[in-house]
Amino acid sequence: MQLGADQSLGHLTYCTNIHAAEAWPDVIAGLRRHLPEIKADISPHRPLGVGLRLAAKAAEALTDPATFAELQEFLSQGDYYVFTLNGFPYGNFHGQPVKEGAYKPDWADPLRLSYTNSLSDHLAKLLPDGMEGSISTVPGTFKPWLVGKETLVDTIADNMIRHVSHLVKVQESSGKLINLALEPEPFCMIETIDETIGFFDRYLYSDSAAKRLATLAGLSPDAAAQALRRHLGVCYDVCHAAVEFEDPRASLAALKTAGIKISKLQLSSAMRIPRVDGDTARLLGQMNEPVYMHQVVENRDGKLIRYADIPDALQQIDAARGSEWRTHFHVPIFLEEMQSVATTQQFLKDILAIHKEQPVTEQLEVETYTWDVLPESYRNVGVSAAIARELAWVRDQLLA
């Protein structure tokens, strides 16, 4: 749904990766189950936007015209529209250990390129006229996989440029503008805003990148340079930025100064322990579940120390006493505290306040995918009601 009296605050939606679905029948079943209730609560008289997550299996199924028509009919009848796809997790994302598997295949693998190309083909058919579309994706690869293989960065960048060539052709044939939104994440190839800007400058916005795209897409070097900036951007995940101790205003301003499009804001919140002490092992240990990566970043007297997961951080707890820990665990955004652990909700409020002053993107997507692994006491309402509550919280922050 669009926000603001003049609709200038953008389109607000939620990411359907909260629903456990890899194959198409499960995807459409989840949409049928949850979207009507959410729409009735949050947008009963206006179209409701959908941030659709399609795994590779579902994307492949949608190449069948009858299956795609099923999706289109559902969207039309329910007054829903799709403007962004989550192309980050390729396969299963619920119910079994995902961990670093969420980054496989990475952008060094041709499978990631072909999968993302297929997503853009689907989005071009779903995207309303006059809207830009976005596909959020893995920020290159998992950083430990680059150790001793640094030249893989060149392959990663080249595959991204190949995808831009595909997006250029999509725009030429359909008139739909779609951009690939790299999502910086702790312990990934690009995790900080500084690393993001460095990667774009060196690998994606460089003269050599423009020449490569010009060859692939049959463009002049100038047109290719413009296409790279038009079709490549960032998915600014607020949880990830908070975990990295970014400054809300400065990080957004740095991306703008670098000319990097913020394709969408992913509205999310992380766990925060302001001061590591004797209770930290118990409090954080109870959030240590086996499905997702929960990277921890420690601020020790201004120095950032990174741990791949909660157990790695807990091994260093004695040395960390007195420091602040922030943990990549997407918690409900309306909570200031959870299980006696603080959250980074204030960081999210700051981002939304900045967006209210001067919109930074047209796309706002709530992403709290950890519902199934939250402590039982926080799952005492249905998923649809919880999603509607998060969307209402964002709406109230922006319209109050």
N, C-alpha and C positions, 0 to 999 in steps of 0.2 A: 504494500500500500504506500501511497505517496504521502509525505508529511509536510506540514506548513501550509499557511493560508494560500501562499502562491506556489505551493508544492516544491519550493526551493531546497528543502531539507533532504530530498532524495527518496528513494524507494527502500522501505524497510521490510525485511523478510527474516526467515530463519533457515538454517542449513539442515536439510533432511538426513544428514549423516547421523543424527540422533536415532534414527530408525534402523534397526538391524535388517539389512537387505542387500544382497549381492546380486541375485538373479532377478530378472524382470518381474516374474509373478509376485515376488516378495516386495519389490519396489512399489508396484501399483497397489498392492494390498495395503501397504503402510500409508500411502497417500490417501486412499479411500477411507481408511480408518481415522486418520487424524486431521486432515485438512478441513473437512466440514465443521468440526467442533471448534477448531482454532479460528476459522473465519467468522463463525457465528459470534465468538467472543470478542474478537479484535477488529474485524472489518466487515460487519454484516451488510453494509450497503455500498461498499466499494470493492473493486477488484483486489485480490490478495496476491502479492508476489510470492514466488516460491524459489528458494535457493536449492536447486535439485542436485542431489548426489547420485551419480551413476557410476557404479563399478564397471569394470571391463566387460563382464558377462552381460550386464543390463544394456550397456552401450551396443554390444554386438547384437543383442536381441532386437534393438530398435532399428536396425537396418532392414528389418522385415516391414514392408509397408503396412500390413494389417496391425502389427504391434504398435507401430508409431501412430497410426490412426486412433488406436485405443487411448493412447496418452493424450493426443490432441482433443479427442471427444471429451475426456474427463476434465481437462483444463477448461474447455469452452463451457461445458455445462455447469461447472462449479464457479465460474467467474474467477479463475486463477490465471496468472501469467508467469512465465519463467524468463528471468533476465541474467541469471548467473548459475554456473555449474561448479560443483566441487569436484575437481579432477585430481585431488591429492591422493587419497588411497585408491590403489588400483584394484585390490581384491577385497577379501573379507576384512571387516572393521569392527566386528562385535563377537562376543561369545567365546573367543579363544585368544591366546596370546598374539598380539599384533606387534608391540614393541617397535624395533627398528625396521620390521617388515613393512611398516607404513610408508617407507621411502622406496620400496622396491616395486617395480623396476624404477631405477633413478633415470636422470636425463642423459646418462651415458649409454643407456640401453635403447635400441630402436623400438622396443615395445612401448616405452613411454611416449615416444613421438607418435607412433601409429594410433595409440589409445587417445592421445590428446587431439590429434587430427579428427578422429571420429567424433569426439565430443563437440568440436567446433562445427562439424557438419550438422549435428543434431540441433545445436543451439541456434544456428542460422535459420532453421525452420520454425523454431519456437519463439524466437525473439520478436517482440512487438515492433512494428515499424517506428522508426524515429528514436529507438533506444540503442545504447551501446550494450554489448554483452561482455561478460567476463568469465574466465575459467581459472580458478585458483589451483595452484600446483606446487609440487615439491620444489624447494629452493635449491635445485641442483642435485644434491645427494647428501647422505649422512656423512658428516665431517670425518669421522674415523676411517671411512672407506677410502679417503684420499691419501692417507699416510703412505708414502712411498710411491704413489701413483698420481702425482700432481698434474701430469699431462692430461689426465682425464677431464680437467676443467675445459680444455680446448674442445674436446668431444662434446661435452655438455653444452657449451655455448653454441657450437655448430648445430646441434640438434634443435636448440631453441630457435636459431635463425631459420632452419628448415621449416619449423612450425610457422614462423612468421610468413614465410613464402606461401604456405598453405592458407594462412589467414588472408593474405593479399588476394589470392584467387577466390576465396570464399566471398570477400567483399565485392570483387569484380562480377561474380556470377549472381549473387543474391542481393547486393546492396546493403548487407548487414555488417556492421563494424563490431568486431570481437577482439578483445585483447587478452593476452596471457598474463595472469597475475601471479608473480612469484611470491611465495609466502615465507618470509624469514622466520626461522624457528631455532630455538636453542639447540646447540650441538649439530647443526646442519652446516652445509657449505657456506651459506650466507645466513648469519643469525642476528647480526646487529645492523643498525641502519648505516653505519659507516662501511661495513662490509658490503652491504647491498649497493650503495652508491659506487664503491670501488669496482664491483663486478660489472655493473651497468656501464660505467665509464670505460673500462678496459676491454670488455668482451662483447657488449651488446650495442653500445652507442658509438663505437670507434669507427674510424674510416675503413678499417679492414672488414668490420662487420657489414658496413654499408656496401662495400664492394662484393662481398660474398652474397648478400641478399640480391643485389643488382643482377648477378649472374644467375641465381636460382629463379628469380621471378621475372626476369626480363625488364628490369627497371633501370632508369638512369641512376647514377650514384646519389644525386640529390633526392630523388623520389624514394630511393631505398632508405636513406637516412631518415626521411620523414616517416616512412612506414614503420621503421623500428621503434620510433617514439610513439607512434599511433597504436601499435599492436602489442607493445610490451609495457607492463606496469607492475605494480606491487599490490598484493593483498596484505593490508596492514592489520595483522592479528593483534588485538589489544592485549590479550593474555601474554603472548610471546614477548611483546615489547616491554610489558611491565616486568616480566621475569628477568629480562636483560637490563633492568634498571635504566631504561631509556628515559629521557625527559619528554613528556607529552608534546609540548609546544615546539621545542627545538627539533625533535625528530621529524615532525610533520613539515616544519619549515625547511629542514635540510633536504628532504625529498623534493619539495617544491623548487628550491633553488637549483637542484641538480636536474630539473626538468623531467623527473620521473613521475609518471601518472600514478596516483593512488586509485587503483581500479575499484577497490571496495574496502570498507572498514569491516573487519570481522569482529563483532562485539562480544567480548569474552572476558573472563576474570580468573585470576590464579589464586593459589594459596600463598599466604605470607606469614612468616614467623619473624616478628620484629626483632626478637633477641633470642638466640639459641641458648637454652638452659637445660636444667635437669629433666624437664618435662617434654623436651622436644622429641626425643626418641619415641616416647609413647604416643604423642599427638600425631607425629608424621608417620610413624610406623603403622598406625591403623588405617592410613590412606594408601599404603603400599599394596597395590593390587596387581595381579599378573597380566593384565590385558594390554595396557598402554604404557608408553614411555613417559616418565614423569621427571624430566630434567630439573635439576636444582642449580640455581645460581646464588652464590654467597657473596655478600658485600662485606669484606673484612677491612675496615678502615680505608674504604675507598677503592680497594683492589677487588676485582671480580674473580671468583674462583668457581669453575663449572664442574658439575658432576652429571654423568649420563643418566642416572636414575636415583631414586630414593635410597636404595641400599648402599650405593657408593657414597652418598653424602653422610649417611649414618655412621659409616666406618671412620669418618673424620670429625665426628661430633665433638670430641674433646678439644681439638684444635680450633673448632669453630665457635666455641662458647663466647657469647657477647656479640656475635655477628648477626646480620639479617639474612634469612633464607627466603627465597621466592621459588615456588615449585610449579612446574608446568602441569597443572591439574585443572582442567576447565570446570569451574564450579558455577552453580546458578548465579547469574549476575545480580540478582536482587538481594544477595546476602552480603552483609558486612563482615560476618564471621560464620565459620562452620566448624563444628566439633571443637570449639574453643580455639580454633586457629583463625587468624585474621585472613582477609582476602585483599586483593588489589582493586576492589571496587572503586576506590577514590581515583585511581589512575583512569579507569573507564569513564567516570564522571567528568574528569578533566578533558578527556578526548571529546566527549559529547558536547561539553561546554564550548570548546574550540570550534567544533563543527556547527554549533548553533550560531556562533558569532559570524563565521564565514565558512560555508560548506566546503569540505575538502574532497568530497566525492558524491556521486549520485547513488551509490549502492551501500546499504547498511545491512549486514547479515549477522544475526545472533547465532553463535555457535557454541552450544553446550552439549557435546556428544557423549559425555561420561555418565549419563543418567543411570545406566545399568550397573555401574560400579560405585555409585555414591553410597554412603552409609544408609542403612535401612530407614533411619529416622527422617531422612531427607527425600524419601520416595513415598511419602504418605499421601500424595495426590497423583492423579493420572498424568501421563506424559503430555497429552493435549493441553490440559489445564496448566501444567508447568510451563509449556512453551508460550501459551497465551499470556501468562503472567510476566514472562521475560519481555515479550514484545510490548506489553502495556507499560512496563517499567521504562523501557527505552523511550517510548512515545511520550510518557509523562516528563522525562528528563528534558526532552527537546522542546516540548510545547508548553511547559509550565511558565 
